[in-house]
Amino acid sequence: MRSMSVAERRARVGVRHRLATAERADDVNEIVRSLVVLHATDPATVFLSIAARSRVLEPGHVEKALYEDRTLLRMLAMRRTMFVAPLELVPALQGSCADALAHKQRKTYGRLIDQAGVIEGDISSWLAEVEAETHQALLTAGAATGAQLSKLVPRLRTQIDAAPGKSYSKPTSITTWILVVLGAEGRIVRGRPNGSWSSSQYTWAPIESWLPAGIPELSAEQARVELVRKWLYAFGPAPVSDIKWWTGWTLGEVRKTLAQIDTVEVDLEGVTGLVLADDVDPEPAPDPWVALLPALDPTPMGWQARDWYLGSHGPALFDRNGNVGPTVWSDGRIVGGWAQRPDGEIVWRLLEDIGTEAEARIEAEAARMTTWYGEVRPIPRFRTPVERELTS
């Protein structure tokens, strides 16, 4: 069994995740493909993840790819998490994750509507009618907010109490439910938000405005194979447990998928990992590098087993639900955390000694990111101990 050291894995991170200085790119789509997808639960993450891996890109370049060229698309996928994906990967994400999510959410919402007793007749047929009417309204309007759609489609204003008898009980309209199902099903997409690039007040658009013929269909089996193969190139080598965690699939689904991919086992310093069979050659170590990665960046969120790049820093840099905050990286490992203060200053805290030369590189990177933010002051969706301390 071939051995792959921690040093080799860290070199791959620097090169394949475009964090090493020489590997940075000035093509938004190229950067996203390098990471398979970008986390998008926090809208700012998308922009800051690209900023960390580019040389001259600005927020406007990212907005152009998202909303004008439309080569990127926001969608719910693995673990019911929001991602930004290259358009060519959307069928794989749809077939491997989103279709099952749409089915699950429609079933859940249908049960809640049925329990509320506000609709007579077949709930499934009623929901299908409302979904079709909402999709058609978007085709006609081109783009609209949820509030605007609820005026165009009166049945979206149907009130449901999802927790009757509870202290937090509060009737709410089904607008969000319908939009979630249509989005997961790939019939509508989140478009340009109202406000700055860090805003999450999205408008909605029909999928036809991104893909005129809709999302090409892939079987769940084909879709899983394509997705795992891309993940292994970007994030491998890794244990099977990391693949299971990242995808959110059952262990059986992961093993069935891996059986169709040519992989080999490697020794990850005492743990068995997998790598693509044609990707076992060592990755030459890049020149020394540093990076300031945002909260929920796909690199630190790419693996479940994190000791080889995180060390003992987890409690300071992750929240209680496992969401990573802003992290400082040096040569393939996390060495500290950082934050943006209300006045725009970028501040950081090192959690280990990395030497004066690396610290100087961090200072230069912080200055670059200060310029990149401009007047925007996003607060991370999930706050972590170090980020809170640095901004207090």
Contacts in CASP RR format, 6 or more apart in sequence:
PFRMAT RR
TARGET T0000
AUTHOR 0000-0000-0000
METHOD contacts of the structure
MODEL  1
MRSMSVAERRARVGVRHRLATAERADDVNEIVRSLVVLHATDPATVFLSI
AARSRVLEPGHVEKALYEDRTLLRMLAMRRTMFVAPLELVPALQGSCADA
LAHKQRKTYGRLIDQAGVIEGDISSWLAEVEAETHQALLTAGAATGAQLS
KLVPRLRTQIDAAPGKSYSKPTSITTWILVVLGAEGRIVRGRPNGSWSSS
QYTWAPIESWLPAGIPELSAEQARVELVRKWLYAFGPAPVSDIKWWTGWT
LGEVRKTLAQIDTVEVDLEGVTGLVLADDVDPEPAPDPWVALLPALDPTP
MGWQARDWYLGSHGPALFDRNGNVGPTVWSDGRIVGGWAQRPDGEIVWRL
LEDIGTEAEARIEAEAARMTTWYGEVRPIPRFRTPVERELTS
1 265 0 8 1.000
1 266 0 8 1.000
1 267 0 8 1.000
1 272 0 8 1.000
2 264 0 8 1.000
2 266 0 8 1.000
2 267 0 8 1.000
2 280 0 8 1.000
3 266 0 8 1.000
3 267 0 8 1.000
3 269 0 8 1.000
4 237 0 8 1.000
4 266 0 8 1.000
4 267 0 8 1.000
4 268 0 8 1.000
4 275 0 8 1.000
5 269 0 8 1.000
6 269 0 8 1.000
6 308 0 8 1.000
7 285 0 8 1.000
8 282 0 8 1.000
8 283 0 8 1.000
9 236 0 8 1.000
9 237 0 8 1.000
9 268 0 8 1.000
9 308 0 8 1.000
9 309 0 8 1.000
10 308 0 8 1.000
10 309 0 8 1.000
10 331 0 8 1.000
10 332 0 8 1.000
10 333 0 8 1.000
11 282 0 8 1.000
11 283 0 8 1.000
11 284 0 8 1.000
11 285 0 8 1.000
11 286 0 8 1.000
11 332 0 8 1.000
12 236 0 8 1.000
12 283 0 8 1.000
13 19 0 8 1.000
13 299 0 8 1.000
13 309 0 8 1.000
13 332 0 8 1.000
14 20 0 8 1.000
14 23 0 8 1.000
14 286 0 8 1.000
14 289 0 8 1.000
14 332 0 8 1.000
15 23 0 8 1.000
15 283 0 8 1.000
15 284 0 8 1.000
15 286 0 8 1.000
16 34 0 8 1.000
16 233 0 8 1.000
16 234 0 8 1.000
16 283 0 8 1.000
17 34 0 8 1.000
17 35 0 8 1.000
17 53 0 8 1.000
17 234 0 8 1.000
17 298 0 8 1.000
17 299 0 8 1.000
18 24 0 8 1.000
18 25 0 8 1.000
18 31 0 8 1.000
18 34 0 8 1.000
18 53 0 8 1.000
19 52 0 8 1.000
19 53 0 8 1.000
19 289 0 8 1.000
19 291 0 8 1.000
19 293 0 8 1.000
19 299 0 8 1.000
19 329 0 8 1.000
19 332 0 8 1.000
20 286 0 8 1.000
20 287 0 8 1.000
20 289 0 8 1.000
21 286 0 8 1.000
21 287 0 8 1.000
21 289 0 8 1.000
22 286 0 8 1.000
22 287 0 8 1.000
23 53 0 8 1.000
23 286 0 8 1.000
24 53 0 8 1.000
24 54 0 8 1.000
24 55 0 8 1.000
25 31 0 8 1.000
25 34 0 8 1.000
25 53 0 8 1.000
25 54 0 8 1.000
25 55 0 8 1.000
26 54 0 8 1.000
26 55 0 8 1.000
26 56 0 8 1.000
26 57 0 8 1.000
28 50 0 8 1.000
28 54 0 8 1.000
28 57 0 8 1.000
28 61 0 8 1.000
28 62 0 8 1.000
28 64 0 8 1.000
28 65 0 8 1.000
28 71 0 8 1.000
28 72 0 8 1.000
29 65 0 8 1.000
29 71 0 8 1.000
29 72 0 8 1.000
29 86 0 8 1.000
31 49 0 8 1.000
31 50 0 8 1.000
31 53 0 8 1.000
31 54 0 8 1.000
32 38 0 8 1.000
32 50 0 8 1.000
32 72 0 8 1.000
32 84 0 8 1.000
32 85 0 8 1.000
32 86 0 8 1.000
33 86 0 8 1.000
33 89 0 8 1.000
34 53 0 8 1.000
34 234 0 8 1.000
35 49 0 8 1.000
35 234 0 8 1.000
35 298 0 8 1.000
35 299 0 8 1.000
36 89 0 8 1.000
36 227 0 8 1.000
36 230 0 8 1.000
36 231 0 8 1.000
36 234 0 8 1.000
36 235 0 8 1.000
36 298 0 8 1.000
37 77 0 8 1.000
37 83 0 8 1.000
37 84 0 8 1.000
37 85 0 8 1.000
37 86 0 8 1.000
37 89 0 8 1.000
37 93 0 8 1.000
37 298 0 8 1.000
38 45 0 8 1.000
38 46 0 8 1.000
38 49 0 8 1.000
38 50 0 8 1.000
38 83 0 8 1.000
38 84 0 8 1.000
38 85 0 8 1.000
38 298 0 8 1.000
39 45 0 8 1.000
39 46 0 8 1.000
39 49 0 8 1.000
39 81 0 8 1.000
39 82 0 8 1.000
39 83 0 8 1.000
39 296 0 8 1.000
39 297 0 8 1.000
39 298 0 8 1.000
39 301 0 8 1.000
40 46 0 8 1.000
40 74 0 8 1.000
40 82 0 8 1.000
40 83 0 8 1.000
40 84 0 8 1.000
41 81 0 8 1.000
41 82 0 8 1.000
41 296 0 8 1.000
41 381 0 8 1.000
42 200 0 8 1.000
42 294 0 8 1.000
42 295 0 8 1.000
42 296 0 8 1.000
42 378 0 8 1.000
42 380 0 8 1.000
42 381 0 8 1.000
42 382 0 8 1.000
43 193 0 8 1.000
43 197 0 8 1.000
43 198 0 8 1.000
43 199 0 8 1.000
43 200 0 8 1.000
43 378 0 8 1.000
44 197 0 8 1.000
44 198 0 8 1.000
44 294 0 8 1.000
44 295 0 8 1.000
44 376 0 8 1.000
44 378 0 8 1.000
44 380 0 8 1.000
45 294 0 8 1.000
45 295 0 8 1.000
45 296 0 8 1.000
45 297 0 8 1.000
46 62 0 8 1.000
46 66 0 8 1.000
46 84 0 8 1.000
47 59 0 8 1.000
47 62 0 8 1.000
47 197 0 8 1.000
47 198 0 8 1.000
48 293 0 8 1.000
48 294 0 8 1.000
48 297 0 8 1.000
48 369 0 8 1.000
48 372 0 8 1.000
49 293 0 8 1.000
49 294 0 8 1.000
49 297 0 8 1.000
49 298 0 8 1.000
50 57 0 8 1.000
50 62 0 8 1.000
51 57 0 8 1.000
51 369 0 8 1.000
51 372 0 8 1.000
52 291 0 8 1.000
52 292 0 8 1.000
52 293 0 8 1.000
52 294 0 8 1.000
52 297 0 8 1.000
52 369 0 8 1.000
53 291 0 8 1.000
58 372 0 8 1.000
59 197 0 8 1.000
59 372 0 8 1.000
59 376 0 8 1.000
60 197 0 8 1.000
62 197 0 8 1.000
63 192 0 8 1.000
63 197 0 8 1.000
65 71 0 8 1.000
65 72 0 8 1.000
66 72 0 8 1.000
66 74 0 8 1.000
66 84 0 8 1.000
66 191 0 8 1.000
66 192 0 8 1.000
67 191 0 8 1.000
67 192 0 8 1.000
70 87 0 8 1.000
70 209 0 8 1.000
70 210 0 8 1.000
71 86 0 8 1.000
71 87 0 8 1.000
72 84 0 8 1.000
72 85 0 8 1.000
72 86 0 8 1.000
72 87 0 8 1.000
73 84 0 8 1.000
73 85 0 8 1.000
73 87 0 8 1.000
73 90 0 8 1.000
73 189 0 8 1.000
73 210 0 8 1.000
74 82 0 8 1.000
74 83 0 8 1.000
74 84 0 8 1.000
74 189 0 8 1.000
74 190 0 8 1.000
74 191 0 8 1.000
74 202 0 8 1.000
75 82 0 8 1.000
75 83 0 8 1.000
75 85 0 8 1.000
75 90 0 8 1.000
75 93 0 8 1.000
75 94 0 8 1.000
75 98 0 8 1.000
75 183 0 8 1.000
75 184 0 8 1.000
75 186 0 8 1.000
75 189 0 8 1.000
76 82 0 8 1.000
76 83 0 8 1.000
76 97 0 8 1.000
76 98 0 8 1.000
76 101 0 8 1.000
76 180 0 8 1.000
76 183 0 8 1.000
76 184 0 8 1.000
77 83 0 8 1.000
77 85 0 8 1.000
77 93 0 8 1.000
77 96 0 8 1.000
77 97 0 8 1.000
77 98 0 8 1.000
77 101 0 8 1.000
78 93 0 8 1.000
78 97 0 8 1.000
78 246 0 8 1.000
78 247 0 8 1.000
78 248 0 8 1.000
79 247 0 8 1.000
79 248 0 8 1.000
80 101 0 8 1.000
83 93 0 8 1.000
85 93 0 8 1.000
87 210 0 8 1.000
87 211 0 8 1.000
89 226 0 8 1.000
89 227 0 8 1.000
89 230 0 8 1.000
90 211 0 8 1.000
90 215 0 8 1.000
91 215 0 8 1.000
91 216 0 8 1.000
91 217 0 8 1.000
91 218 0 8 1.000
91 223 0 8 1.000
92 218 0 8 1.000
92 222 0 8 1.000
92 223 0 8 1.000
92 224 0 8 1.000
92 226 0 8 1.000
92 227 0 8 1.000
92 230 0 8 1.000
93 223 0 8 1.000
93 227 0 8 1.000
94 186 0 8 1.000
94 215 0 8 1.000
94 218 0 8 1.000
94 223 0 8 1.000
95 217 0 8 1.000
95 218 0 8 1.000
95 219 0 8 1.000
95 220 0 8 1.000
95 223 0 8 1.000
96 218 0 8 1.000
96 220 0 8 1.000
96 223 0 8 1.000
96 224 0 8 1.000
96 226 0 8 1.000
96 227 0 8 1.000
96 247 0 8 1.000
96 249 0 8 1.000
97 247 0 8 1.000
97 248 0 8 1.000
98 183 0 8 1.000
98 184 0 8 1.000
98 185 0 8 1.000
98 186 0 8 1.000
99 184 0 8 1.000
99 185 0 8 1.000
99 220 0 8 1.000
100 220 0 8 1.000
101 184 0 8 1.000
102 181 0 8 1.000
102 183 0 8 1.000
102 184 0 8 1.000
102 185 0 8 1.000
102 186 0 8 1.000
105 177 0 8 1.000
105 180 0 8 1.000
105 181 0 8 1.000
105 184 0 8 1.000
106 127 0 8 1.000
106 181 0 8 1.000
109 127 0 8 1.000
109 174 0 8 1.000
109 177 0 8 1.000
109 181 0 8 1.000
110 123 0 8 1.000
110 124 0 8 1.000
110 127 0 8 1.000
112 160 0 8 1.000
112 162 0 8 1.000
113 119 0 8 1.000
113 123 0 8 1.000
113 126 0 8 1.000
113 127 0 8 1.000
113 158 0 8 1.000
113 160 0 8 1.000
113 174 0 8 1.000
114 123 0 8 1.000
115 164 0 8 1.000
116 160 0 8 1.000
116 161 0 8 1.000
116 162 0 8 1.000
116 164 0 8 1.000
118 158 0 8 1.000
118 159 0 8 1.000
118 160 0 8 1.000
119 126 0 8 1.000
119 158 0 8 1.000
127 178 0 8 1.000
127 181 0 8 1.000
129 155 0 8 1.000
130 153 0 8 1.000
130 155 0 8 1.000
130 156 0 8 1.000
130 174 0 8 1.000
130 178 0 8 1.000
131 178 0 8 1.000
131 181 0 8 1.000
131 182 0 8 1.000
131 187 0 8 1.000
133 153 0 8 1.000
133 155 0 8 1.000
134 149 0 8 1.000
134 153 0 8 1.000
134 156 0 8 1.000
134 178 0 8 1.000
134 179 0 8 1.000
134 182 0 8 1.000
134 188 0 8 1.000
135 182 0 8 1.000
135 187 0 8 1.000
135 188 0 8 1.000
135 206 0 8 1.000
137 144 0 8 1.000
137 149 0 8 1.000
137 152 0 8 1.000
137 153 0 8 1.000
138 144 0 8 1.000
138 149 0 8 1.000
138 188 0 8 1.000
138 204 0 8 1.000
138 205 0 8 1.000
138 206 0 8 1.000
139 206 0 8 1.000
139 208 0 8 1.000
141 148 0 8 1.000
141 149 0 8 1.000
141 152 0 8 1.000
142 205 0 8 1.000
142 206 0 8 1.000
142 209 0 8 1.000
143 191 0 8 1.000
143 192 0 8 1.000
143 203 0 8 1.000
143 204 0 8 1.000
143 205 0 8 1.000
143 209 0 8 1.000
144 152 0 8 1.000
144 203 0 8 1.000
144 204 0 8 1.000
145 194 0 8 1.000
145 201 0 8 1.000
145 202 0 8 1.000
145 203 0 8 1.000
145 204 0 8 1.000
146 156 0 8 1.000
146 175 0 8 1.000
146 176 0 8 1.000
146 179 0 8 1.000
146 204 0 8 1.000
147 175 0 8 1.000
149 156 0 8 1.000
149 175 0 8 1.000
149 179 0 8 1.000
149 204 0 8 1.000
150 156 0 8 1.000
150 157 0 8 1.000
150 173 0 8 1.000
150 175 0 8 1.000
155 174 0 8 1.000
156 173 0 8 1.000
156 174 0 8 1.000
156 175 0 8 1.000
156 178 0 8 1.000
157 173 0 8 1.000
157 175 0 8 1.000
158 173 0 8 1.000
158 174 0 8 1.000
159 171 0 8 1.000
159 172 0 8 1.000
159 173 0 8 1.000
160 171 0 8 1.000
160 172 0 8 1.000
160 173 0 8 1.000
160 174 0 8 1.000
161 169 0 8 1.000
161 170 0 8 1.000
161 171 0 8 1.000
161 172 0 8 1.000
162 172 0 8 1.000
163 169 0 8 1.000
163 170 0 8 1.000
179 188 0 8 1.000
179 204 0 8 1.000
182 188 0 8 1.000
183 189 0 8 1.000
186 207 0 8 1.000
186 214 0 8 1.000
186 215 0 8 1.000
187 206 0 8 1.000
187 207 0 8 1.000
188 204 0 8 1.000
188 205 0 8 1.000
188 206 0 8 1.000
188 207 0 8 1.000
189 204 0 8 1.000
189 205 0 8 1.000
189 206 0 8 1.000
189 207 0 8 1.000
189 209 0 8 1.000
189 210 0 8 1.000
190 202 0 8 1.000
190 203 0 8 1.000
190 204 0 8 1.000
190 205 0 8 1.000
191 202 0 8 1.000
191 203 0 8 1.000
191 204 0 8 1.000
191 205 0 8 1.000
192 202 0 8 1.000
192 203 0 8 1.000
193 199 0 8 1.000
193 200 0 8 1.000
193 201 0 8 1.000
193 202 0 8 1.000
193 203 0 8 1.000
194 201 0 8 1.000
194 202 0 8 1.000
194 203 0 8 1.000
195 201 0 8 1.000
196 376 0 8 1.000
197 376 0 8 1.000
198 376 0 8 1.000
198 378 0 8 1.000
207 214 0 8 1.000
207 215 0 8 1.000
208 214 0 8 1.000
218 226 0 8 1.000
221 256 0 8 1.000
221 257 0 8 1.000
221 260 0 8 1.000
224 247 0 8 1.000
224 249 0 8 1.000
224 253 0 8 1.000
224 256 0 8 1.000
224 257 0 8 1.000
225 257 0 8 1.000
225 260 0 8 1.000
225 261 0 8 1.000
227 247 0 8 1.000
228 243 0 8 1.000
228 247 0 8 1.000
228 254 0 8 1.000
228 257 0 8 1.000
228 258 0 8 1.000
228 261 0 8 1.000
229 261 0 8 1.000
229 276 0 8 1.000
231 243 0 8 1.000
231 246 0 8 1.000
231 247 0 8 1.000
232 238 0 8 1.000
232 243 0 8 1.000
232 261 0 8 1.000
232 263 0 8 1.000
232 274 0 8 1.000
232 275 0 8 1.000
232 276 0 8 1.000
232 279 0 8 1.000
233 276 0 8 1.000
233 279 0 8 1.000
235 242 0 8 1.000
235 246 0 8 1.000
235 302 0 8 1.000
235 303 0 8 1.000
236 274 0 8 1.000
236 275 0 8 1.000
236 276 0 8 1.000
236 279 0 8 1.000
237 266 0 8 1.000
237 268 0 8 1.000
237 273 0 8 1.000
237 274 0 8 1.000
237 275 0 8 1.000
238 268 0 8 1.000
238 273 0 8 1.000
238 274 0 8 1.000
238 303 0 8 1.000
238 305 0 8 1.000
239 268 0 8 1.000
239 271 0 8 1.000
239 272 0 8 1.000
239 273 0 8 1.000
239 274 0 8 1.000
239 305 0 8 1.000
240 251 0 8 1.000
240 254 0 8 1.000
240 255 0 8 1.000
240 258 0 8 1.000
240 273 0 8 1.000
240 274 0 8 1.000
241 304 0 8 1.000
241 305 0 8 1.000
242 302 0 8 1.000
242 303 0 8 1.000
242 304 0 8 1.000
242 305 0 8 1.000
243 254 0 8 1.000
243 258 0 8 1.000
243 274 0 8 1.000
244 250 0 8 1.000
244 251 0 8 1.000
244 254 0 8 1.000
245 303 0 8 1.000
245 304 0 8 1.000
246 302 0 8 1.000
246 303 0 8 1.000
246 304 0 8 1.000
247 253 0 8 1.000
247 254 0 8 1.000
249 257 0 8 1.000
258 274 0 8 1.000
261 276 0 8 1.000
262 276 0 8 1.000
262 277 0 8 1.000
262 278 0 8 1.000
263 274 0 8 1.000
263 275 0 8 1.000
263 276 0 8 1.000
263 277 0 8 1.000
264 274 0 8 1.000
264 275 0 8 1.000
264 276 0 8 1.000
264 277 0 8 1.000
264 280 0 8 1.000
265 272 0 8 1.000
265 273 0 8 1.000
265 274 0 8 1.000
266 272 0 8 1.000
266 273 0 8 1.000
266 274 0 8 1.000
266 275 0 8 1.000
266 280 0 8 1.000
267 273 0 8 1.000
268 308 0 8 1.000
269 308 0 8 1.000
271 305 0 8 1.000
288 330 0 8 1.000
288 331 0 8 1.000
288 357 0 8 1.000
288 358 0 8 1.000
288 361 0 8 1.000
289 329 0 8 1.000
289 330 0 8 1.000
289 331 0 8 1.000
289 332 0 8 1.000
289 361 0 8 1.000
290 328 0 8 1.000
290 329 0 8 1.000
290 330 0 8 1.000
290 331 0 8 1.000
290 358 0 8 1.000
290 361 0 8 1.000
290 362 0 8 1.000
290 365 0 8 1.000
291 328 0 8 1.000
291 329 0 8 1.000
291 365 0 8 1.000
292 326 0 8 1.000
292 327 0 8 1.000
292 328 0 8 1.000
292 329 0 8 1.000
292 338 0 8 1.000
292 346 0 8 1.000
292 348 0 8 1.000
292 362 0 8 1.000
292 365 0 8 1.000
292 366 0 8 1.000
292 369 0 8 1.000
293 299 0 8 1.000
293 300 0 8 1.000
293 326 0 8 1.000
293 327 0 8 1.000
293 329 0 8 1.000
294 325 0 8 1.000
294 326 0 8 1.000
294 380 0 8 1.000
295 323 0 8 1.000
295 324 0 8 1.000
295 325 0 8 1.000
295 326 0 8 1.000
295 380 0 8 1.000
295 381 0 8 1.000
295 382 0 8 1.000
295 384 0 8 1.000
295 387 0 8 1.000
296 323 0 8 1.000
296 324 0 8 1.000
296 325 0 8 1.000
296 380 0 8 1.000
296 381 0 8 1.000
296 382 0 8 1.000
297 324 0 8 1.000
297 327 0 8 1.000
299 329 0 8 1.000
300 306 0 8 1.000
300 309 0 8 1.000
300 310 0 8 1.000
300 324 0 8 1.000
300 327 0 8 1.000
300 334 0 8 1.000
301 323 0 8 1.000
301 324 0 8 1.000
303 309 0 8 1.000
306 314 0 8 1.000
308 333 0 8 1.000
309 332 0 8 1.000
309 333 0 8 1.000
309 334 0 8 1.000
310 317 0 8 1.000
310 333 0 8 1.000
310 334 0 8 1.000
311 333 0 8 1.000
311 334 0 8 1.000
313 334 0 8 1.000
313 335 0 8 1.000
313 336 0 8 1.000
313 351 0 8 1.000
313 352 0 8 1.000
315 385 0 8 1.000
316 336 0 8 1.000
316 337 0 8 1.000
316 351 0 8 1.000
316 384 0 8 1.000
316 385 0 8 1.000
316 386 0 8 1.000
317 324 0 8 1.000
317 325 0 8 1.000
317 327 0 8 1.000
317 334 0 8 1.000
317 336 0 8 1.000
317 337 0 8 1.000
317 384 0 8 1.000
317 385 0 8 1.000
317 386 0 8 1.000
318 324 0 8 1.000
318 325 0 8 1.000
318 384 0 8 1.000
319 325 0 8 1.000
319 382 0 8 1.000
319 383 0 8 1.000
319 384 0 8 1.000
321 382 0 8 1.000
323 381 0 8 1.000
323 382 0 8 1.000
323 384 0 8 1.000
324 384 0 8 1.000
325 337 0 8 1.000
325 380 0 8 1.000
325 382 0 8 1.000
325 384 0 8 1.000
325 386 0 8 1.000
325 387 0 8 1.000
326 337 0 8 1.000
326 338 0 8 1.000
326 339 0 8 1.000
326 380 0 8 1.000
326 384 0 8 1.000
326 387 0 8 1.000
327 334 0 8 1.000
327 336 0 8 1.000
327 337 0 8 1.000
327 338 0 8 1.000
328 334 0 8 1.000
328 335 0 8 1.000
328 336 0 8 1.000
328 337 0 8 1.000
328 338 0 8 1.000
328 348 0 8 1.000
328 350 0 8 1.000
328 362 0 8 1.000
329 335 0 8 1.000
330 354 0 8 1.000
330 358 0 8 1.000
330 361 0 8 1.000
330 362 0 8 1.000
331 358 0 8 1.000
335 350 0 8 1.000
335 351 0 8 1.000
335 352 0 8 1.000
335 354 0 8 1.000
335 358 0 8 1.000
336 348 0 8 1.000
336 349 0 8 1.000
336 350 0 8 1.000
336 351 0 8 1.000
336 352 0 8 1.000
336 386 0 8 1.000
337 348 0 8 1.000
337 349 0 8 1.000
337 350 0 8 1.000
337 351 0 8 1.000
337 386 0 8 1.000
337 387 0 8 1.000
337 390 0 8 1.000
338 346 0 8 1.000
338 347 0 8 1.000
338 348 0 8 1.000
338 349 0 8 1.000
338 366 0 8 1.000
338 387 0 8 1.000
338 390 0 8 1.000
339 346 0 8 1.000
339 347 0 8 1.000
339 348 0 8 1.000
339 386 0 8 1.000
339 387 0 8 1.000
339 390 0 8 1.000
339 391 0 8 1.000
340 346 0 8 1.000
340 347 0 8 1.000
340 373 0 8 1.000
340 377 0 8 1.000
340 378 0 8 1.000
340 391 0 8 1.000
341 347 0 8 1.000
341 390 0 8 1.000
341 391 0 8 1.000
342 377 0 8 1.000
342 391 0 8 1.000
344 370 0 8 1.000
344 373 0 8 1.000
344 374 0 8 1.000
344 377 0 8 1.000
345 370 0 8 1.000
346 366 0 8 1.000
346 367 0 8 1.000
346 369 0 8 1.000
346 370 0 8 1.000
346 373 0 8 1.000
347 366 0 8 1.000
347 390 0 8 1.000
348 362 0 8 1.000
348 366 0 8 1.000
348 390 0 8 1.000
349 386 0 8 1.000
349 389 0 8 1.000
349 390 0 8 1.000
350 359 0 8 1.000
350 362 0 8 1.000
351 386 0 8 1.000
380 387 0 8 1.000
END
